[in-house]
Amino acid sequence: MARMFRSVVQSIVAHVLSTSLYFVIFGSAIGSRITEIDGVSYGAFIVPGLIMLSVIIDSMIRPGTMNAP
């Protein structure tokens, strides 16, 4: 049970950290130059894409590790 809890926590922390880093990097590099996209702020525009990036990457990685001891 403890191993499963650690795995879940590590998985969540890794995704939150990587998504946050993407947001900070793209926000500082590109966000300062782009104020709005079709009336939507850059932050509100990029967040759904970063969440989907995290979900897609996890869906490709997760099946290979499901049966690992």
CHARMM-style PDB file with segment names, atoms N, HN, CA, C and O in Angstrom:
ATOM      1  N   MET     1       0.815  -1.188   0.000  1.00  0.00      PROA
ATOM      2  CA  MET     1       0.000   0.000   0.000  1.00  0.00      PROA
ATOM      3  C   MET     1       0.866   1.263   0.000  1.00  0.00      PROA
ATOM      4  O   MET     1       0.551   2.238  -0.683  1.00  0.00      PROA
ATOM      5  N   ALA     2       1.938   1.239   0.756  1.00  0.00      PROA
ATOM      6  HN  ALA     2       2.194   0.447   1.311  1.00  0.00      PROA
ATOM      7  CA  ALA     2       2.820   2.404   0.828  1.00  0.00      PROA
ATOM      8  C   ALA     2       3.492   2.654  -0.508  1.00  0.00      PROA
ATOM      9  O   ALA     2       3.692   3.803  -0.901  1.00  0.00      PROA
ATOM     10  N   ARG     3       3.845   1.573  -1.215  1.00  0.00      PROA
ATOM     11  HN  ARG     3       3.683   0.640  -0.895  1.00  0.00      PROA
ATOM     12  CA  ARG     3       4.494   1.718  -2.512  1.00  0.00      PROA
ATOM     13  C   ARG     3       3.545   2.361  -3.513  1.00  0.00      PROA
ATOM     14  O   ARG     3       3.955   3.211  -4.303  1.00  0.00      PROA
ATOM     15  N   MET     4       2.292   1.961  -3.482  1.00  0.00      PROA
ATOM     16  HN  MET     4       1.959   1.270  -2.840  1.00  0.00      PROA
ATOM     17  CA  MET     4       1.308   2.538  -4.386  1.00  0.00      PROA
ATOM     18  C   MET     4       1.109   4.024  -4.084  1.00  0.00      PROA
ATOM     19  O   MET     4       1.011   4.842  -4.999  1.00  0.00      PROA
ATOM     20  N   PHE     5       1.050   4.366  -2.807  1.00  0.00      PROA
ATOM     21  HN  PHE     5       1.130   3.702  -2.064  1.00  0.00      PROA
ATOM     22  CA  PHE     5       0.892   5.765  -2.410  1.00  0.00      PROA
ATOM     23  C   PHE     5       2.086   6.596  -2.879  1.00  0.00      PROA
ATOM     24  O   PHE     5       1.911   7.703  -3.389  1.00  0.00      PROA
ATOM     25  N   ARG     6       3.301   6.063  -2.708  1.00  0.00      PROA
ATOM     26  HN  ARG     6       3.443   5.164  -2.294  1.00  0.00      PROA
ATOM     27  CA  ARG     6       4.497   6.773  -3.170  1.00  0.00      PROA
ATOM     28  C   ARG     6       4.460   6.970  -4.673  1.00  0.00      PROA
ATOM     29  O   ARG     6       4.800   8.043  -5.173  1.00  0.00      PROA
ATOM     30  N   SER     7       4.049   5.938  -5.395  1.00  0.00      PROA
ATOM     31  HN  SER     7       3.774   5.066  -4.989  1.00  0.00      PROA
ATOM     32  CA  SER     7       3.997   6.017  -6.850  1.00  0.00      PROA
ATOM     33  C   SER     7       3.008   7.080  -7.310  1.00  0.00      PROA
ATOM     34  O   SER     7       3.297   7.848  -8.228  1.00  0.00      PROA
ATOM     35  N   VAL     8       1.854   7.123  -6.678  1.00  0.00      PROA
ATOM     36  HN  VAL     8       1.620   6.499  -5.933  1.00  0.00      PROA
ATOM     37  CA  VAL     8       0.845   8.121  -7.038  1.00  0.00      PROA
ATOM     38  C   VAL     8       1.352   9.528  -6.725  1.00  0.00      PROA
ATOM     39  O   VAL     8       1.214  10.435  -7.545  1.00  0.00      PROA
ATOM     40  N   VAL     9       1.929   9.707  -5.557  1.00  0.00      PROA
ATOM     41  HN  VAL     9       2.041   8.970  -4.890  1.00  0.00      PROA
ATOM     42  CA  VAL     9       2.439  11.031  -5.167  1.00  0.00      PROA
ATOM     43  C   VAL     9       3.558  11.466  -6.114  1.00  0.00      PROA
ATOM     44  O   VAL     9       3.579  12.615  -6.557  1.00  0.00      PROA
ATOM     45  N   GLN    10       4.479  10.566  -6.426  1.00  0.00      PROA
ATOM     46  HN  GLN    10       4.462   9.633  -6.066  1.00  0.00      PROA
ATOM     47  CA  GLN    10       5.572  10.908  -7.329  1.00  0.00      PROA
ATOM     48  C   GLN    10       5.043  11.253  -8.714  1.00  0.00      PROA
ATOM     49  O   GLN    10       5.546  12.170  -9.363  1.00  0.00      PROA
ATOM     50  N   SER    11       4.051  10.535  -9.158  1.00  0.00      PROA
ATOM     51  HN  SER    11       3.643   9.790  -8.631  1.00  0.00      PROA
ATOM     52  CA  SER    11       3.464  10.800 -10.469  1.00  0.00      PROA
ATOM     53  C   SER    11       2.817  12.178 -10.505  1.00  0.00      PROA
ATOM     54  O   SER    11       3.004  12.930 -11.462  1.00  0.00      PROA
ATOM     55  N   ILE    12       2.064  12.509  -9.476  1.00  0.00      PROA
ATOM     56  HN  ILE    12       1.911  11.899  -8.699  1.00  0.00      PROA
ATOM     57  CA  ILE    12       1.387  13.806  -9.430  1.00  0.00      PROA
ATOM     58  C   ILE    12       2.396  14.937  -9.303  1.00  0.00      PROA
ATOM     59  O   ILE    12       2.284  15.950  -9.994  1.00  0.00      PROA
ATOM     60  N   VAL    13       3.373  14.775  -8.433  1.00  0.00      PROA
ATOM     61  HN  VAL    13       3.465  13.952  -7.872  1.00  0.00      PROA
ATOM     62  CA  VAL    13       4.379  15.826  -8.230  1.00  0.00      PROA
ATOM     63  C   VAL    13       5.168  16.061  -9.514  1.00  0.00      PROA
ATOM     64  O   VAL    13       5.441  17.208  -9.867  1.00  0.00      PROA
ATOM     65  N   ALA    14       5.532  15.010 -10.205  1.00  0.00      PROA
ATOM     66  HN  ALA    14       5.310  14.078  -9.918  1.00  0.00      PROA
ATOM     67  CA  ALA    14       6.295  15.152 -11.448  1.00  0.00      PROA
ATOM     68  C   ALA    14       5.495  15.916 -12.495  1.00  0.00      PROA
ATOM     69  O   ALA    14       6.043  16.779 -13.181  1.00  0.00      PROA
ATOM     70  N   HSD    15       4.220  15.614 -12.626  1.00  0.00      PROA
ATOM     71  HN  HSD    15       3.774  14.913 -12.069  1.00  0.00      PROA
ATOM     72  CA  HSD    15       3.403  16.313 -13.619  1.00  0.00      PROA
ATOM     73  C   HSD    15       3.170  17.764 -13.246  1.00  0.00      PROA
ATOM     74  O   HSD    15       3.223  18.643 -14.106  1.00  0.00      PROA
ATOM     75  N   VAL    16       2.918  18.019 -11.997  1.00  0.00      PROA
ATOM     76  HN  VAL    16       2.875  17.304 -11.298  1.00  0.00      PROA
ATOM     77  CA  VAL    16       2.706  19.404 -11.558  1.00  0.00      PROA
ATOM     78  C   VAL    16       3.992  20.212 -11.744  1.00  0.00      PROA
ATOM     79  O   VAL    16       3.951  21.354 -12.202  1.00  0.00      PROA
ATOM     80  N   LEU    17       5.115  19.625 -11.394  1.00  0.00      PROA
ATOM     81  HN  LEU    17       5.149  18.697 -11.022  1.00  0.00      PROA
ATOM     82  CA  LEU    17       6.386  20.325 -11.532  1.00  0.00      PROA
ATOM     83  C   LEU    17       6.729  20.598 -12.998  1.00  0.00      PROA
ATOM     84  O   LEU    17       7.115  21.715 -13.342  1.00  0.00      PROA
ATOM     85  N   SER    18       6.593  19.598 -13.859  1.00  0.00      PROA
ATOM     86  HN  SER    18       6.280  18.690 -13.580  1.00  0.00      PROA
ATOM     87  CA  SER    18       6.934  19.809 -15.265  1.00  0.00      PROA
ATOM     88  C   SER    18       5.981  20.802 -15.926  1.00  0.00      PROA
ATOM     89  O   SER    18       6.414  21.643 -16.714  1.00  0.00      PROA
ATOM     90  N   THR    19       4.692  20.713 -15.615  1.00  0.00      PROA
ATOM     91  HN  THR    19       4.340  20.029 -14.975  1.00  0.00      PROA
ATOM     92  CA  THR    19       3.739  21.665 -16.175  1.00  0.00      PROA
ATOM     93  C   THR    19       4.042  23.078 -15.686  1.00  0.00      PROA
ATOM     94  O   THR    19       3.950  24.036 -16.454  1.00  0.00      PROA
ATOM     95  N   SER    20       4.398  23.208 -14.425  1.00  0.00      PROA
ATOM     96  HN  SER    20       4.472  22.430 -13.801  1.00  0.00      PROA
ATOM     97  CA  SER    20       4.744  24.524 -13.881  1.00  0.00      PROA
ATOM     98  C   SER    20       5.984  25.091 -14.550  1.00  0.00      PROA
ATOM     99  O   SER    20       6.043  26.283 -14.851  1.00  0.00      PROA
ATOM    100  N   LEU    21       6.972  24.242 -14.781  1.00  0.00      PROA
ATOM    101  HN  LEU    21       6.924  23.274 -14.537  1.00  0.00      PROA
ATOM    102  CA  LEU    21       8.189  24.707 -15.454  1.00  0.00      PROA
ATOM    103  C   LEU    21       7.903  25.153 -16.882  1.00  0.00      PROA
ATOM    104  O   LEU    21       8.411  26.184 -17.322  1.00  0.00      PROA
ATOM    105  N   TYR    22       7.086  24.380 -17.614  1.00  0.00      PROA
ATOM    106  HN  TYR    22       6.673  23.542 -17.256  1.00  0.00      PROA
ATOM    107  CA  TYR    22       6.698  24.794 -18.963  1.00  0.00      PROA
ATOM    108  C   TYR    22       5.999  26.151 -18.916  1.00  0.00      PROA
ATOM    109  O   TYR    22       6.285  27.037 -19.721  1.00  0.00      PROA
ATOM    110  N   PHE    23       5.079  26.300 -17.962  1.00  0.00      PROA
ATOM    111  HN  PHE    23       4.847  25.580 -17.308  1.00  0.00      PROA
ATOM    112  CA  PHE    23       4.335  27.550 -17.858  1.00  0.00      PROA
ATOM    113  C   PHE    23       5.268  28.723 -17.556  1.00  0.00      PROA
ATOM    114  O   PHE    23       5.130  29.792 -18.151  1.00  0.00      PROA
ATOM    115  N   VAL    24       6.202  28.531 -16.649  1.00  0.00      PROA
ATOM    116  HN  VAL    24       6.314  27.663 -16.166  1.00  0.00      PROA
ATOM    117  CA  VAL    24       7.140  29.604 -16.299  1.00  0.00      PROA
ATOM    118  C   VAL    24       8.054  29.934 -17.479  1.00  0.00      PROA
ATOM    119  O   VAL    24       8.282  31.104 -17.788  1.00  0.00      PROA
ATOM    120  N   ILE    25       8.567  28.908 -18.128  1.00  0.00      PROA
ATOM    121  HN  ILE    25       8.381  27.958 -17.878  1.00  0.00      PROA
ATOM    122  CA  ILE    25       9.493  29.139 -19.246  1.00  0.00      PROA
ATOM    123  C   ILE    25       8.773  29.783 -20.420  1.00  0.00      PROA
ATOM    124  O   ILE    25       9.214  30.808 -20.941  1.00  0.00      PROA
ATOM    125  N   PHE    26       7.651  29.175 -20.841  1.00  0.00      PROA
ATOM    126  HN  PHE    26       7.292  28.343 -20.419  1.00  0.00      PROA
ATOM    127  CA  PHE    26       6.929  29.761 -21.970  1.00  0.00      PROA
ATOM    128  C   PHE    26       6.317  31.107 -21.600  1.00  0.00      PROA
ATOM    129  O   PHE    26       6.237  32.008 -22.434  1.00  0.00      PROA
ATOM    130  N   GLY    27       5.891  31.239 -20.362  1.00  0.00      PROA
ATOM    131  HN  GLY    27       5.955  30.506 -19.684  1.00  0.00      PROA
ATOM    132  CA  GLY    27       5.312  32.505 -19.921  1.00  0.00      PROA
ATOM    133  C   GLY    27       6.316  33.635 -19.945  1.00  0.00      PROA
ATOM    134  O   GLY    27       5.985  34.754 -20.336  1.00  0.00      PROA
ATOM    135  N   SER    28       7.537  33.354 -19.531  1.00  0.00      PROA
ATOM    136  HN  SER    28       7.806  32.445 -19.213  1.00  0.00      PROA
ATOM    137  CA  SER    28       8.544  34.419 -19.528  1.00  0.00      PROA
ATOM    138  C   SER    28       9.128  34.659 -20.914  1.00  0.00      PROA
ATOM    139  O   SER    28       9.434  35.799 -21.262  1.00  0.00      PROA
ATOM    140  N   ALA    29       9.285  33.618 -21.699  1.00  0.00      PROA
ATOM    141  HN  ALA    29       9.035  32.692 -21.416  1.00  0.00      PROA
ATOM    142  CA  ALA    29       9.889  33.774 -23.022  1.00  0.00      PROA
ATOM    143  C   ALA    29       8.899  34.302 -24.057  1.00  0.00      PROA
ATOM    144  O   ALA    29       9.233  35.189 -24.843  1.00  0.00      PROA
ATOM    145  N   ILE    30       7.701  33.768 -24.059  1.00  0.00      PROA
ATOM    146  HN  ILE    30       7.430  33.048 -23.420  1.00  0.00      PROA
ATOM    147  CA  ILE    30       6.730  34.132 -25.081  1.00  0.00      PROA
ATOM    148  C   ILE    30       5.622  35.020 -24.527  1.00  0.00      PROA
ATOM    149  O   ILE    30       5.157  35.935 -25.206  1.00  0.00      PROA
ATOM    150  N   GLY    31       5.204  34.755 -23.308  1.00  0.00      PROA
ATOM    151  HN  GLY    31       5.581  34.011 -22.756  1.00  0.00      PROA
ATOM    152  CA  GLY    31       4.073  35.467 -22.725  1.00  0.00      PROA
ATOM    153  C   GLY    31       4.270  36.966 -22.610  1.00  0.00      PROA
ATOM    154  O   GLY    31       3.310  37.733 -22.683  1.00  0.00      PROA
ATOM    155  N   SER    32       5.508  37.380 -22.429  1.00  0.00      PROA
ATOM    156  HN  SER    32       6.288  36.757 -22.369  1.00  0.00      PROA
ATOM    157  CA  SER    32       5.759  38.818 -22.328  1.00  0.00      PROA
ATOM    158  C   SER    32       5.558  39.521 -23.675  1.00  0.00      PROA
ATOM    159  O   SER    32       5.300  40.724 -23.717  1.00  0.00      PROA
ATOM    160  N   ARG    33       5.674  38.779 -24.757  1.00  0.00      PROA
ATOM    161  HN  ARG    33       5.884  37.802 -24.723  1.00  0.00      PROA
ATOM    162  CA  ARG    33       5.508  39.356 -26.098  1.00  0.00      PROA
ATOM    163  C   ARG    33       4.080  39.250 -26.606  1.00  0.00      PROA
ATOM    164  O   ARG    33       3.644  40.058 -27.427  1.00  0.00      PROA
ATOM    165  N   ILE    34       3.350  38.249 -26.117  1.00  0.00      PROA
ATOM    166  HN  ILE    34       3.703  37.593 -25.450  1.00  0.00      PROA
ATOM    167  CA  ILE    34       1.972  38.033 -26.548  1.00  0.00      PROA
ATOM    168  C   ILE    34       1.055  38.402 -25.392  1.00  0.00      PROA
ATOM    169  O   ILE    34       1.101  37.778 -24.332  1.00  0.00      PROA
ATOM    170  N   THR    35       0.235  39.401 -25.593  1.00  0.00      PROA
ATOM    171  HN  THR    35       0.197  39.908 -26.454  1.00  0.00      PROA
ATOM    172  CA  THR    35      -0.654  39.810 -24.506  1.00  0.00      PROA
ATOM    173  C   THR    35      -1.975  39.066 -24.563  1.00  0.00      PROA
ATOM    174  O   THR    35      -2.422  38.530 -23.549  1.00  0.00      PROA
ATOM    175  N   GLU    36      -2.610  39.020 -25.727  1.00  0.00      PROA
ATOM    176  HN  GLU    36      -2.247  39.456 -26.551  1.00  0.00      PROA
ATOM    177  CA  GLU    36      -3.887  38.344 -25.872  1.00  0.00      PROA
ATOM    178  C   GLU    36      -3.953  37.592 -27.187  1.00  0.00      PROA
ATOM    179  O   GLU    36      -3.327  37.979 -28.174  1.00  0.00      PROA
ATOM    180  N   ILE    37      -4.727  36.502 -27.187  1.00  0.00      PROA
ATOM    181  HN  ILE    37      -5.236  36.188 -26.385  1.00  0.00      PROA
ATOM    182  CA  ILE    37      -4.978  35.719 -28.397  1.00  0.00      PROA
ATOM    183  C   ILE    37      -6.488  35.642 -28.548  1.00  0.00      PROA
ATOM    184  O   ILE    37      -7.160  34.974 -27.763  1.00  0.00      PROA
ATOM    185  N   ASP    38      -7.018  36.313 -29.538  1.00  0.00      PROA
ATOM    186  HN  ASP    38      -6.472  36.856 -30.177  1.00  0.00      PROA
ATOM    187  CA  ASP    38      -8.467  36.392 -29.768  1.00  0.00      PROA
ATOM    188  C   ASP    38      -9.217  36.800 -28.503  1.00  0.00      PROA
ATOM    189  O   ASP    38     -10.270  36.236 -28.205  1.00  0.00      PROA
ATOM    190  N   GLY    39      -8.699  37.754 -27.770  1.00  0.00      PROA
ATOM    191  HN  GLY    39      -7.843  38.212 -28.012  1.00  0.00      PROA
ATOM    192  CA  GLY    39      -9.347  38.254 -26.569  1.00  0.00      PROA
ATOM    193  C   GLY    39      -9.111  37.424 -25.323  1.00  0.00      PROA
ATOM    194  O   GLY    39      -9.666  37.733 -24.268  1.00  0.00      PROA
ATOM    195  N   VAL    40      -8.294  36.367 -25.417  1.00  0.00      PROA
ATOM    196  HN  VAL    40      -7.843  36.116 -26.273  1.00  0.00      PROA
ATOM    197  CA  VAL    40      -8.002  35.495 -24.276  1.00  0.00      PROA
ATOM    198  C   VAL    40      -6.560  35.738 -23.851  1.00  0.00      PROA
ATOM    199  O   VAL    40      -5.666  35.803 -24.695  1.00  0.00      PROA
ATOM    200  N   SER    41      -6.329  35.873 -22.552  1.00  0.00      PROA
ATOM    201  HN  SER    41      -7.056  35.820 -21.866  1.00  0.00      PROA
ATOM    202  CA  SER    41      -4.962  36.103 -22.081  1.00  0.00      PROA
ATOM    203  C   SER    41      -4.071  34.900 -22.399  1.00  0.00      PROA
ATOM    204  O   SER    41      -4.546  33.772 -22.530  1.00  0.00      PROA
ATOM    205  N   TYR    42      -2.798  35.164 -22.517  1.00  0.00      PROA
ATOM    206  HN  TYR    42      -2.412  36.080 -22.411  1.00  0.00      PROA
ATOM    207  CA  TYR    42      -1.848  34.099 -22.866  1.00  0.00      PROA
ATOM    208  C   TYR    42      -1.867  32.966 -21.847  1.00  0.00      PROA
ATOM    209  O   TYR    42      -1.807  31.798 -22.231  1.00  0.00      PROA
ATOM    210  N   GLY    43      -1.949  33.284 -20.556  1.00  0.00      PROA
ATOM    211  HN  GLY    43      -1.997  34.232 -20.244  1.00  0.00      PROA
ATOM    212  CA  GLY    43      -1.974  32.255 -19.517  1.00  0.00      PROA
ATOM    213  C   GLY    43      -3.180  31.346 -19.649  1.00  0.00      PROA
ATOM    214  O   GLY    43      -3.057  30.125 -19.562  1.00  0.00      PROA
ATOM    215  N   ALA    44      -4.356  31.945 -19.860  1.00  0.00      PROA
ATOM    216  HN  ALA    44      -4.456  32.938 -19.930  1.00  0.00      PROA
ATOM    217  CA  ALA    44      -5.580  31.150 -20.017  1.00  0.00      PROA
ATOM    218  C   ALA    44      -5.545  30.346 -21.307  1.00  0.00      PROA
ATOM    219  O   ALA    44      -6.189  29.300 -21.398  1.00  0.00      PROA
ATOM    220  N   PHE    45      -4.810  30.813 -22.298  1.00  0.00      PROA
ATOM    221  HN  PHE    45      -4.288  31.662 -22.224  1.00  0.00      PROA
ATOM    222  CA  PHE    45      -4.693  30.102 -23.573  1.00  0.00      PROA
ATOM    223  C   PHE    45      -3.779  28.891 -23.478  1.00  0.00      PROA
ATOM    224  O   PHE    45      -4.074  27.848 -24.061  1.00  0.00      PROA
ATOM    225  N   ILE    46      -2.675  29.014 -22.753  1.00  0.00      PROA
ATOM    226  HN  ILE    46      -2.435  29.861 -22.280  1.00  0.00      PROA
ATOM    227  CA  ILE    46      -1.670  27.954 -22.751  1.00  0.00      PROA
ATOM    228  C   ILE    46      -1.916  26.869 -21.698  1.00  0.00      PROA
ATOM    229  O   ILE    46      -1.470  25.736 -21.882  1.00  0.00      PROA
ATOM    230  N   VAL    47      -2.605  27.179 -20.614  1.00  0.00      PROA
ATOM    231  HN  VAL    47      -2.967  28.099 -20.465  1.00  0.00      PROA
ATOM    232  CA  VAL    47      -2.809  26.211 -19.532  1.00  0.00      PROA
ATOM    233  C   VAL    47      -3.520  24.935 -20.008  1.00  0.00      PROA
ATOM    234  O   VAL    47      -3.051  23.846 -19.677  1.00  0.00      PROA
ATOM    235  N   PRO    48      -4.630  25.008 -20.768  1.00  0.00      PROA
ATOM    236  CA  PRO    48      -5.257  23.751 -21.226  1.00  0.00      PROA
ATOM    237  C   PRO    48      -4.327  22.902 -22.096  1.00  0.00      PROA
ATOM    238  O   PRO    48      -4.355  21.673 -22.024  1.00  0.00      PROA
ATOM    239  N   GLY    49      -3.514  23.552 -22.907  1.00  0.00      PROA
ATOM    240  HN  GLY    49      -3.491  24.550 -22.965  1.00  0.00      PROA
ATOM    241  CA  GLY    49      -2.567  22.810 -23.729  1.00  0.00      PROA
ATOM    242  C   GLY    49      -1.505  22.110 -22.898  1.00  0.00      PROA
ATOM    243  O   GLY    49      -1.120  20.981 -23.204  1.00  0.00      PROA
ATOM    244  N   LEU    50      -1.031  22.765 -21.858  1.00  0.00      PROA
ATOM    245  HN  LEU    50      -1.343  23.682 -21.609  1.00  0.00      PROA
ATOM    246  CA  LEU    50      -0.038  22.147 -20.975  1.00  0.00      PROA
ATOM    247  C   LEU    50      -0.637  20.984 -20.191  1.00  0.00      PROA
ATOM    248  O   LEU    50       0.036  19.981 -19.952  1.00  0.00      PROA
ATOM    249  N   ILE    51      -1.901  21.115 -19.790  1.00  0.00      PROA
ATOM    250  HN  ILE    51      -2.448  21.930 -19.983  1.00  0.00      PROA
ATOM    251  CA  ILE    51      -2.560  20.007 -19.091  1.00  0.00      PROA
ATOM    252  C   ILE    51      -2.706  18.815 -20.031  1.00  0.00      PROA
ATOM    253  O   ILE    51      -2.449  17.678 -19.634  1.00  0.00      PROA
ATOM    254  N   MET    52      -3.114  19.062 -21.264  1.00  0.00      PROA
ATOM    255  HN  MET    52      -3.323  19.985 -21.586  1.00  0.00      PROA
ATOM    256  CA  MET    52      -3.245  17.967 -22.230  1.00  0.00      PROA
ATOM    257  C   MET    52      -1.885  17.350 -22.551  1.00  0.00      PROA
ATOM    258  O   MET    52      -1.792  16.136 -22.734  1.00  0.00      PROA
ATOM    259  N   LEU    53      -0.844  18.149 -22.623  1.00  0.00      PROA
ATOM    260  HN  LEU    53      -0.919  19.135 -22.475  1.00  0.00      PROA
ATOM    261  CA  LEU    53       0.503  17.624 -22.829  1.00  0.00      PROA
ATOM    262  C   LEU    53       0.866  16.645 -21.730  1.00  0.00      PROA
ATOM    263  O   LEU    53       1.408  15.573 -22.002  1.00  0.00      PROA
ATOM    264  N   SER    54       0.573  17.004 -20.504  1.00  0.00      PROA
ATOM    265  HN  SER    54       0.132  17.874 -20.283  1.00  0.00      PROA
ATOM    266  CA  SER    54       0.858  16.142 -19.363  1.00  0.00      PROA
ATOM    267  C   SER    54       0.051  14.844 -19.433  1.00  0.00      PROA
ATOM    268  O   SER    54       0.585  13.765 -19.172  1.00  0.00      PROA
ATOM    269  N   VAL    55      -1.228  14.946 -19.782  1.00  0.00      PROA
ATOM    270  HN  VAL    55      -1.662  15.822 -19.994  1.00  0.00      PROA
ATOM    271  CA  VAL    55      -2.090  13.762 -19.878  1.00  0.00      PROA
ATOM    272  C   VAL    55      -1.617  12.836 -20.986  1.00  0.00      PROA
ATOM    273  O   VAL    55      -1.572  11.621 -20.794  1.00  0.00      PROA
ATOM    274  N   ILE    56      -1.268  13.380 -22.128  1.00  0.00      PROA
ATOM    275  HN  ILE    56      -1.304  14.367 -22.283  1.00  0.00      PROA
ATOM    276  CA  ILE    56      -0.830  12.555 -23.262  1.00  0.00      PROA
ATOM    277  C   ILE    56       0.493  11.868 -22.954  1.00  0.00      PROA
ATOM    278  O   ILE    56       0.650  10.680 -23.237  1.00  0.00      PROA
ATOM    279  N   ILE    57       1.441  12.591 -22.382  1.00  0.00      PROA
ATOM    280  HN  ILE    57       1.314  13.556 -22.152  1.00  0.00      PROA
ATOM    281  CA  ILE    57       2.725  11.985 -22.031  1.00  0.00      PROA
ATOM    282  C   ILE    57       2.523  10.873 -21.007  1.00  0.00      PROA
ATOM    283  O   ILE    57       3.132   9.809 -21.121  1.00  0.00      PROA
ATOM    284  N   ASP    58       1.679  11.109 -20.011  1.00  0.00      PROA
ATOM    285  HN  ASP    58       1.185  11.973 -19.917  1.00  0.00      PROA
ATOM    286  CA  ASP    58       1.407  10.090 -18.999  1.00  0.00      PROA
ATOM    287  C   ASP    58       0.740   8.871 -19.612  1.00  0.00      PROA
ATOM    288  O   ASP    58       1.036   7.744 -19.217  1.00  0.00      PROA
ATOM    289  N   SER    59      -0.153   9.076 -20.570  1.00  0.00      PROA
ATOM    290  HN  SER    59      -0.393   9.992 -20.891  1.00  0.00      PROA
ATOM    291  CA  SER    59      -0.825   7.934 -21.190  1.00  0.00      PROA
ATOM    292  C   SER    59       0.138   7.096 -22.018  1.00  0.00      PROA
ATOM    293  O   SER    59      -0.095   5.901 -22.199  1.00  0.00      PROA
ATOM    294  N   MET    60       1.202   7.685 -22.520  1.00  0.00      PROA
ATOM    295  HN  MET    60       1.391   8.656 -22.373  1.00  0.00      PROA
ATOM    296  CA  MET    60       2.189   6.902 -23.269  1.00  0.00      PROA
ATOM    297  C   MET    60       3.170   6.201 -22.344  1.00  0.00      PROA
ATOM    298  O   MET    60       3.647   5.113 -22.668  1.00  0.00      PROA
ATOM    299  N   ILE    61       3.480   6.792 -21.210  1.00  0.00      PROA
ATOM    300  HN  ILE    61       3.092   7.676 -20.947  1.00  0.00      PROA
ATOM    301  CA  ILE    61       4.448   6.226 -20.283  1.00  0.00      PROA
ATOM    302  C   ILE    61       3.817   5.185 -19.381  1.00  0.00      PROA
ATOM    303  O   ILE    61       4.426   4.147 -19.121  1.00  0.00      PROA
ATOM    304  N   ARG    62       2.625   5.435 -18.903  1.00  0.00      PROA
ATOM    305  HN  ARG    62       2.130   6.278 -19.114  1.00  0.00      PROA
ATOM    306  CA  ARG    62       1.970   4.600 -17.896  1.00  0.00      PROA
ATOM    307  C   ARG    62       1.786   3.126 -18.307  1.00  0.00      PROA
ATOM    308  O   ARG    62       2.049   2.255 -17.478  1.00  0.00      PROA
ATOM    309  N   PRO    63       1.348   2.794 -19.544  1.00  0.00      PROA
ATOM    310  CA  PRO    63       1.146   1.369 -19.858  1.00  0.00      PROA
ATOM    311  C   PRO    63       2.403   0.515 -19.726  1.00  0.00      PROA
ATOM    312  O   PRO    63       2.312  -0.675 -19.421  1.00  0.00      PROA
ATOM    313  N   GLY    64       3.555   1.098 -19.949  1.00  0.00      PROA
ATOM    314  HN  GLY    64       3.628   2.064 -20.197  1.00  0.00      PROA
ATOM    315  CA  GLY    64       4.803   0.347 -19.826  1.00  0.00      PROA
ATOM    316  C   GLY    64       5.212   0.072 -18.389  1.00  0.00      PROA
ATOM    317  O   GLY    64       6.039  -0.804 -18.136  1.00  0.00      PROA
ATOM    318  N   THR    65       4.648   0.804 -17.458  1.00  0.00      PROA
ATOM    319  HN  THR    65       3.976   1.516 -17.664  1.00  0.00      PROA
ATOM    320  CA  THR    65       5.038   0.634 -16.059  1.00  0.00      PROA
ATOM    321  C   THR    65       3.944   0.017 -15.188  1.00  0.00      PROA
ATOM    322  O   THR    65       4.129  -0.145 -13.982  1.00  0.00      PROA
ATOM    323  N   MET    66       2.814  -0.326 -15.788  1.00  0.00      PROA
ATOM    324  HN  MET    66       2.663  -0.195 -16.768  1.00  0.00      PROA
ATOM    325  CA  MET    66       1.696  -0.848 -14.995  1.00  0.00      PROA
ATOM    326  C   MET    66       2.016  -2.190 -14.353  1.00  0.00      PROA
ATOM    327  O   MET    66       1.613  -2.434 -13.216  1.00  0.00      PROA
ATOM    328  N   ASN    67       2.717  -3.052 -15.041  1.00  0.00      PROA
ATOM    329  HN  ASN    67       3.044  -2.854 -15.965  1.00  0.00      PROA
ATOM    330  CA  ASN    67       2.988  -4.393 -14.528  1.00  0.00      PROA
ATOM    331  C   ASN    67       4.371  -4.542 -13.938  1.00  0.00      PROA
ATOM    332  O   ASN    67       4.813  -5.657 -13.661  1.00  0.00      PROA
ATOM    333  N   ALA    68       5.055  -3.442 -13.744  1.00  0.00      PROA
ATOM    334  HN  ALA    68       4.696  -2.536 -13.969  1.00  0.00      PROA
ATOM    335  CA  ALA    68       6.407  -3.509 -13.168  1.00  0.00      PROA
ATOM    336  C   ALA    68       6.321  -3.902 -11.703  1.00  0.00      PROA
ATOM    337  O   ALA    68       5.425  -3.455 -10.987  1.00  0.00      PROA
ATOM    338  N   PRO    69       7.250  -4.736 -11.257  1.00  0.00      PROA
ATOM    339  CA  PRO    69       7.213  -5.160  -9.841  1.00  0.00      PROA
ATOM    340  C   PRO    69       7.613  -4.047  -8.897  1.00  0.00      PROA
ATOM    341  OT1 PRO    69       7.631  -4.245  -7.682  1.00  0.00      PROA
TER     342      PRO     69
END
